[in-house]
């Protein structure tokens, strides 16, 4: 059955086909489970972004509804993440209303950029970011995020520096001022969270008893809801002390209750007194000024969001996922979210994994998650003020620890050490100068290696003999394209081979070459002229029809060309027995190369 008109406009409605009561129960369980994960994470990530805790909940309900209508992967959950929260925090430190307003505008503009990427089908741009660069970037940001939470974890007051190194240095300088109660609570919370996380590794045998299966289910539920459990327990402890008139912990404080009003994103703001560029007086920023303040984040935040969301969609949805549809769903999640005071959001791998493990059947589970968040905003916010900041920091640190992907170093070191360089450049520069420049430097380093491989293609040089004893130099490119940066390299390798093996015919093996550009073909013509002066014939072996046409148009004369071993042997024999010093060039046009035959090779690699 084909798609209806409504299903074409709103792809998510196709999930309603055959939406049974069993699906309702499965999605409801998954939605509530993910909701118990996103509630403490939302509060924590808002704090990480430099915003009041309620903004984390504002960012957690719109994305689930939008993705349920437009998304294509049932496991994906849209909401705040540690990485985007960190990138948002770069613009929320001026104080007053400027922080939330800049964050909300960044969310709106990120959605607009993502929508443009979808319209122009630019989702493939994320392919320019290789796995080592991604690993270096996420690992560096995990360390930066972890360092930024040390102050709250230890109960330290005051600034903690603006970069990774300065943050760590400030924490060590103020370590003597750490509050004992907050430090103990934070460290114990991390230990408990990591211990509870291991419960999900307990496997239940297929033939287990009913009691054993129930025990396994309880372990899984506790491991999944560990963040909510730790926040709940520590909040009860803080509430208990508060009722006794004691405040041993630094608490989150008042969390604004109620659902945010539907309103346009802010297009102007005021940097408060002491927060402006001169640090002394309020500064009015119009839309242009806010754009200047957000700067590169307007482009970088969407790219990182798309990178993460597409990776999650492919991980759970496989090759059937439409990247353009995912871009549209993500972009509208941000655009619509900005009307409800959201900061930038994307897919969360940890919450998507919880969604998958909970047995979600359709993206409608995200609607149930959003409903739970709205319920919390309407009912539970008065109790959020008792949440210790050290507990929220523990939630963040225990989550980002597993973003440090050190395990890829060993296979890369063994297989291809060169790929470690872009990752290392990204990692180091992200820590030293910032994540934006670190990511850019890593991508440029990767592109530099790609250009280098294009300019210096691997050429296998060998000396071979025909069955009748005619000797020749065989030059075989191991790349499918020969472009203009490689022209001088090919000429130099050929000259070096002639000096090493003497003035014998040169055979340029094009069987693996699918594409020549005009400059490379012209360079081959210049090489042929140089060889003609030395009475050395240049033979083109096994070129495709496209390559042959370009070479014939470029060389503007007959071309020595063969397509299989027999023709090569006949041509070399004619050249070796020809009279006089000057050989008359001829063109050989015969059937396609027989792939099962290759000339004998005694490989001599040239560097």
C-alpha positions in Angstrom: 0.0 0.0 0.0 1.4 3.4 -1.0 1.7 6.4 1.3 -1.3 8.7 1.7 -1.0 12.5 1.2 -0.9 13.1 4.9 1.9 10.5 5.4 3.9 12.2 2.7 3.6 15.6 4.4 3.9 14.2 8.0 6.0 11.0 7.7 5.4 10.2 11.4 1.7 9.5 10.9 2.6 6.3 9.1 3.4 4.8 12.6 -0.4 5.1 13.3 -1.1 2.3 10.8 -1.8 -0.7 12.9 -0.9 1.1 16.1 -2.2 -1.5 18.6 -2.7 -1.5 22.3 0.4 -3.5 22.7 2.4 -0.8 20.9 0.8 1.8 23.2 1.9 0.0 26.3 5.5 -0.6 24.9 5.8 3.1 23.9 4.4 4.3 27.2 6.9 2.2 29.2 9.8 3.4 27.1 8.6 7.0 27.2 8.4 7.0 31.0 11.8 5.3 31.3 13.5 7.8 29.0 11.6 10.6 30.9 13.2 9.4 34.2 16.6 9.7 32.5 16.0 13.1 30.8 14.6 14.8 33.9 17.9 14.8 35.9 20.0 15.2 32.8 18.0 18.2 31.6 18.5 20.0 34.9 22.2 19.1 34.9 22.7 20.1 31.3 21.0 23.4 31.8 23.4 24.2 34.6 26.3 23.1 32.3 25.0 25.6 29.7 25.1 28.4 32.3 21.3 28.6 32.5 18.7 28.1 35.2 17.7 24.5 35.6 14.2 24.8 34.1 15.6 25.6 30.7 16.8 22.0 30.5 13.3 20.8 30.9 12.0 23.4 28.4 14.5 21.8 25.9 13.3 18.3 26.6 9.7 18.1 25.5 9.3 19.8 22.1 11.9 17.7 20.3 10.2 14.4 21.2 6.8 15.6 19.7 8.4 17.0 16.5 10.5 14.0 15.9 7.5 11.7 16.5 5.8 13.5 13.6 8.7 13.8 11.2 11.5 11.4 12.3 12.3 8.0 10.8 14.0 6.1 13.6 11.9 5.0 16.5 14.8 4.9 19.0 16.0 8.4 18.6 15.2 10.8 21.4 15.8 14.6 20.9 16.8 16.8 23.8 19.6 18.6 25.5 23.1 17.0 25.4 26.3 17.6 27.3 28.2 18.7 24.2 25.7 21.2 22.9 25.3 22.5 26.5 29.0 23.1 26.7 29.0 25.0 23.4 26.0 27.0 24.5 27.7 28.0 27.7 30.2 30.1 25.7 27.5 32.7 25.2 25.6 32.7 28.5 28.1 34.2 31.0 27.1 37.9 30.8 24.3 37.5 33.3 20.8 38.8 33.4 18.4 37.8 30.7 21.1 37.9 28.0 22.2 34.3 28.7 18.8 32.6 28.1 18.1 35.0 25.2 21.3 34.2 23.4 20.8 30.5 24.0 17.3 30.6 22.6 18.4 32.5 19.5 21.2 30.1 19.0 18.6 27.3 19.1 16.5 29.0 16.5 19.4 29.8 14.2 20.8 26.3 14.5 17.4 25.0 13.3 17.4 27.4 10.4 20.9 26.4 9.3 19.9 22.7 9.6 16.8 23.3 7.5 19.0 25.0 4.8 21.3 22.0 4.9 18.3 19.8 4.4 16.9 21.9 1.5 20.4 22.0 -0.2 21.0 18.3 0.7 24.2 19.2 2.5 24.0 16.5 5.1 26.9 14.8 3.4 29.1 17.6 4.8 29.4 15.6 8.0 31.3 13.0 6.0 34.2 15.4 6.0 34.6 14.7 9.7 36.4 11.4 10.0 36.1 9.0 12.9 39.5 9.9 14.4 38.6 13.6 14.3 35.2 12.8 15.9 36.9 10.7 18.6 39.4 13.4 19.3 36.7 16.1 19.5 34.3 14.1 21.7 37.1 13.0 24.0 38.4 16.6 24.5 34.9 17.9 25.1 34.3 15.1 27.7 37.4 16.3 29.6 36.3 20.0 29.3 32.8 19.1 30.5 34.2 17.0 33.4 36.6 19.8 34.4 33.8 22.4 34.3 31.9 20.4 36.9 34.7 20.0 39.4 33.8 23.3 41.1 30.2 22.3 41.8 31.2 18.7 42.7 33.6 20.0 45.4 31.4 22.8 46.5 33.8 25.6 45.4 32.5 29.1 44.9 33.6 31.8 42.5 34.9 31.5 38.9 36.8 28.5 37.7 38.5 29.8 34.6 37.4 29.9 31.0 39.4 27.1 29.5 40.3 23.5 30.4 43.8 24.3 31.7 42.7 27.4 33.6 39.7 25.5 35.1 41.9 22.7 36.3 44.5 25.1 37.7 41.8 27.2 39.5 40.3 24.0 41.1 43.7 22.9 42.3 44.4 26.4 43.7 41.1 26.5 45.6 41.1 22.8 46.7 41.6 23.9 50.3 38.3 25.8 50.1 36.3 22.6 49.1 33.3 21.9 51.2 33.5 18.6 52.9 29.8 17.7 52.6 29.5 18.6 48.9 32.7 16.7 48.1 31.7 13.6 49.9 28.2 13.7 48.4 29.5 14.3 44.9 32.2 11.6 44.9 29.9 9.0 46.5 27.2 9.9 43.9 29.7 9.2 41.1 30.7 5.9 42.6 27.0 4.9 43.1 26.1 5.9 39.5 29.0 3.9 38.1 28.2 0.9 40.2 24.5 1.0 39.3 25.5 1.3 35.6 27.1 -2.2 35.8 23.8 -3.7 36.8 22.6 -3.6 33.2 25.4 -6.1 32.3 23.8 -8.8 34.4 22.4 -11.2 31.9 19.3 -13.3 32.5 19.5 -16.8 30.9 16.7 -17.8 28.5 15.7 -20.7 30.7 15.8 -18.8 34.0 13.1 -19.1 36.6 10.4 -16.5 37.0 12.1 -15.1 40.1 15.4 -14.9 38.3 13.8 -13.0 35.4 12.1 -10.6 37.8 15.5 -10.0 39.5 17.0 -9.3 36.1 14.2 -6.9 35.2 14.7 -5.0 38.5 18.4 -4.7 37.9 17.8 -3.3 34.5 15.2 -0.8 35.8 17.6 0.4 38.5 20.5 0.7 36.1 18.3 2.7 33.6 16.8 5.0 36.2 20.1 5.4 38.2 20.3 9.2 37.5 16.8 9.8 38.8 17.4 7.5 41.8 20.6 9.3 42.8 19.0 12.7 42.4 15.9 11.6 44.3 17.9 10.2 47.3 20.3 13.1 47.5 17.3 15.5 47.4 15.7 13.7 50.3 18.9 14.0 52.2 19.1 17.7 51.5 15.4 18.2 52.4 15.9 16.3 55.7 18.7 18.7 56.7 16.7 21.7 55.5 13.9 20.8 57.7 16.3 20.8 60.6 17.5 24.3 59.6 20.8 23.1 58.2 22.3 23.6 54.7 25.3 21.3 54.4 25.1 21.3 50.6 24.9 23.9 47.9 21.4 23.5 46.4 20.0 24.1 43.0 17.7 26.7 44.3 14.3 27.8 43.0 13.2 26.3 39.7 10.5 28.3 37.9 7.3 26.3 37.7 4.9 26.0 34.8 5.1 25.5 31.1 7.0 28.2 29.2 4.9 30.7 27.2 4.8 30.3 23.4 6.7 33.3 22.0 9.1 34.4 19.3 12.8 33.9 19.8 14.5 37.1 21.1 16.1 39.2 18.4 17.6 41.8 20.8 19.1 41.7 24.3 20.8 43.8 26.9 24.2 42.8 28.4 23.8 43.9 32.0 26.0 46.2 34.0 29.4 44.7 34.4 28.7 42.2 31.6 29.3 44.3 28.5 32.5 44.4 26.5 33.8 47.2 28.7 32.6 45.5 31.8 31.1 48.7 33.3 27.8 49.5 31.8 24.8 47.8 30.1 25.1 47.3 26.4 22.1 47.0 24.1 22.5 44.3 21.4 20.3 44.2 18.4 19.9 41.2 16.1 23.2 41.9 14.3 25.0 42.3 17.6 23.7 39.0 18.8 24.8 37.3 15.6 28.3 38.7 16.2 28.3 37.4 19.7 27.2 33.9 18.7 29.8 34.0 15.9 31.0 30.6 14.6 28.6 28.7 16.9 25.8 29.4 14.5 27.5 27.1 12.0 29.4 24.8 14.4 26.5 23.9 16.7 24.3 22.7 13.8 27.1 20.6 12.3 27.8 18.9 15.6 24.1 18.4 16.2 23.7 16.8 12.7 26.8 14.7 13.1 25.5 13.2 16.4 21.9 12.8 15.2 22.8 11.1 11.9 25.2 8.8 13.7 22.5 7.7 16.2 19.9 7.2 13.5 22.3 5.0 11.5 23.3 3.1 14.6 19.7 2.1 15.4 17.9 2.5 12.1 20.5 1.1 9.7 20.8 2.0 6.0 17.1 2.6 5.6 17.3 6.0 7.3 16.8 9.1 5.1 19.5 11.7 6.1 17.4 14.6 4.6 14.3 13.6 6.6 16.5 13.4 9.8 17.8 16.9 9.1 14.3 18.2 8.6 13.1 16.6 11.9 16.1 17.9 13.8 15.9 21.4 12.3 12.2 21.8 13.2 12.8 20.4 16.7 15.2 23.3 17.2 13.1 25.9 15.5 9.9 24.9 17.3 11.8 24.5 20.5 13.1 28.0 20.4 9.5 29.2 20.6 9.3 27.5 24.0 12.6 28.8 25.4 14.7 25.8 24.4 18.5 25.9 23.9 20.0 23.8 21.1 19.1 20.1 21.1 20.0 17.0 19.1 19.7 13.2 19.5 21.1 11.7 22.7 23.0 8.4 22.3 22.6 7.4 25.9 18.8 8.1 26.0 18.3 6.5 22.6 20.0 3.4 23.9 17.6 3.4 26.9 14.7 3.9 24.5 15.9 0.9 22.5 16.4 -1.3 25.5 13.0 -0.3 26.8 11.4 -1.9 23.8 10.0 1.2 22.1 7.9 0.4 19.1 7.4 3.8 17.4 8.7 7.4 17.8 5.4 8.1 19.6 7.3 7.1 22.8 8.9 10.6 22.5 5.5 12.1 23.0 5.0 10.2 26.3 8.5 11.4 27.4 7.5 15.0 26.6 4.3 14.6 28.5 6.2 13.4 31.6 8.5 16.4 31.3 5.5 18.8 31.1 4.0 17.0 34.2 7.3 17.6 36.1 7.3 21.3 35.1 3.7 21.7 36.4 3.9 19.6 39.6 7.5 18.7 40.7 9.4 22.0 40.2 8.9 23.2 43.8 10.9 20.1 45.0 13.7 20.6 42.4 15.2 23.3 44.6 16.5 20.7 47.1 18.6 19.0 44.5 22.3 19.4 45.5 24.5 20.8 42.8 27.1 18.2 43.6 24.6 15.5 42.6 23.9 17.1 39.2 27.6 17.4 38.6 28.0 13.7 39.4 25.3 12.9 36.8 27.2 14.9 34.2 30.6 13.5 35.0 29.4 9.9 35.2 27.9 10.4 31.7 30.8 12.1 29.9 33.4 9.6 31.3 32.3 7.2 28.6 32.6 9.8 25.9 36.4 9.4 26.1 37.0 6.8 23.4 40.6 5.8 24.1 39.9 2.2 22.8 40.4 3.3 19.2 44.0 4.3 19.7 45.3 0.7 19.8 43.8 -0.5 16.5 44.8 2.7 14.7 48.3 2.5 16.1 48.6 -1.0 14.8 46.9 -0.5 11.4 47.4 3.1 10.3 49.3 5.5 12.5 48.7 8.4 10.2 45.0 8.5 11.1 46.0 9.2 14.7 47.4 12.6 13.7 44.1 14.4 12.9 42.6 12.9 16.0 45.5 14.1 18.1 45.5 17.5 16.6 41.8 17.9 17.3 42.1 16.6 20.9 45.1 18.8 21.8 43.9 22.0 20.2 40.3 21.5 21.6 41.8 21.5 25.1 44.2 24.4 24.5 42.4 26.9 22.2 38.8 25.7 22.2 36.6 23.1 20.6 35.7 25.1 17.5 39.3 25.7 16.4 40.2 22.1 17.4 37.5 20.6 15.2 38.4 22.9 12.3 42.1 22.1 12.6 41.3 18.3 12.7 39.2 18.5 9.6 41.8 20.6 7.7 44.5 18.1 8.8 42.4 15.3 7.4 41.8 17.2 4.1 45.5 17.9 3.9 46.2 14.2 4.0 43.6 13.6 1.3 45.2 16.2 -0.9 48.6 14.7 -0.3 47.4 11.3 -1.3 46.0 12.8 -4.5 49.2 14.7 -5.2 51.4 11.7 -4.3 49.5 8.6 -5.5 51.1 5.3 -4.8 52.9 4.1 -7.9 54.2 0.5 -8.2 57.3 0.4 -10.4 58.5 -3.0 -11.7 60.5 -4.5 -14.5 58.8 -7.2 -16.5 59.5 -9.3 -19.6 57.3 -10.6 -22.3 57.4 -14.3 -23.3 59.7 -13.4 -26.2 62.1 -11.6 -23.9 61.2 -8.0 -24.6 61.9 -6.0 -21.4 59.9 -3.0 -20.2 59.2 -0.8 -17.2 55.7 -1.2 -15.8 54.3 1.8 -13.9 51.1 1.0 -12.1 49.1 3.6 -10.2 47.3 2.1 -7.3 44.7 4.9 -7.2 41.6 5.2 -9.4 42.1 8.9 -10.2 45.1 10.8 -11.5 44.6 14.6 -11.0 46.7 17.6 -11.6 48.7 17.6 -8.3 50.1 14.2 -9.3 51.6 15.3 -12.6 55.1 16.1 -11.5 55.2 13.1 -9.1 54.4 10.7 -12.0 57.1 12.3 -14.2 59.7 12.2 -11.4 59.0 8.6 -10.7 59.2 7.7 -14.4 62.5 9.5 -14.7 63.9 7.8 -11.7 62.8 4.4 -13.0 64.6 5.0 -16.4 67.8 6.0 -14.6 67.6 2.9 -12.6 66.7 0.4 -15.3 67.9 1.9 -18.5 66.3 3.2 -21.7 63.6 0.5 -22.2 59.9 1.0 -23.1 57.7 2.5 -20.4 54.3 1.0 -20.0 51.8 3.1 -18.0 49.2 0.6 -16.6 45.7 2.4 -16.5 43.6 -0.6 -15.6 42.9 0.7 -12.2 42.5 4.4 -13.3 39.0 5.5 -13.9 39.5 9.2 -14.2 42.1 11.6 -15.6 41.7 15.3 -15.5 42.9 17.6 -18.4 46.0 18.8 -16.6 47.1 15.3 -15.8 46.6 14.3 -19.5 48.6 17.3 -20.6 51.4 16.3 -18.2 51.4 12.8 -19.7 51.9 14.4 -23.1 54.9 16.3 -21.8 56.3 13.1 -20.4 55.9 11.4 -23.7 57.8 14.2 -25.5 60.6 13.9 -23.0 60.8 10.1 -23.6 60.7 10.6 -27.4 63.9 12.6 -27.1 65.5 9.6 -25.5 64.1 7.2 -28.1 61.9 5.6 -25.4 58.3 4.7 -26.3 55.5 5.3 -23.9 52.7 2.7 -24.0 49.3 3.2 -22.4 47.9 -0.1 -21.1 44.2 -1.0 -20.5 42.7 2.5 -20.3 38.9 2.9 -20.0 37.0 4.5 -22.8 36.6 7.8 -20.9 40.4 8.0 -20.2 41.3 6.9 -23.7 39.1 9.7 -25.2 40.6 12.3 -23.0 44.1 11.2 -23.8 43.5 11.1 -27.5 41.9 14.6 -27.4 44.8 16.0 -25.4 47.8 14.3 -27.0 46.5 15.4 -30.5 48.4 12.5 -32.2 48.4 8.8 -32.5 48.8 7.0 -29.1 50.6 3.8 -28.4 47.9 1.9 -26.6 47.1 -1.7 -25.9 44.4 -3.4 -24.0 45.8 -6.9 -23.1 49.0 -8.9 -22.8 49.0 -10.2 -26.4 48.8 -6.7 -27.9 51.5 -5.5 -25.5 53.8 -8.3 -26.6 53.2 -7.7 -30.3 53.8 -4.0 -29.9 57.0 -4.3 -27.9 58.3 -6.9 -30.3 57.6 -4.5 -33.3 59.3 -1.7 -31.5 62.4 -3.8 -30.6 62.8 -5.0 -34.3 61.9 -1.7 -35.9 64.7 -0.1 -38.1 66.2 3.2 -37.3 66.3 5.2 -34.1 63.0 6.9 -34.5 59.9 4.8 -34.0 56.7 5.6 -35.8 53.8 5.7 -33.3 50.7 3.7 -34.0 47.3 3.3 -32.4 46.0 -0.1 -31.4 42.3 -0.5 -31.0 41.1 -3.9 -29.9 38.6 -5.6 -27.6 38.5 -5.1 -23.9 41.2 -6.3 -21.6 41.0 -9.8 -20.4 41.1 -9.4 -16.6 42.4 -12.8 -15.7 45.8 -12.1 -17.3 48.4 -9.7 -15.8 52.0 -9.2 -16.8 54.6 -10.8 -14.6 55.9 -8.3 -12.0 59.1 -8.0 -10.0 58.0 -5.1 -7.8 60.5 -2.4 -6.9 58.7 0.3 -4.8 59.9 3.9 -5.4 59.5 6.4 -2.6 
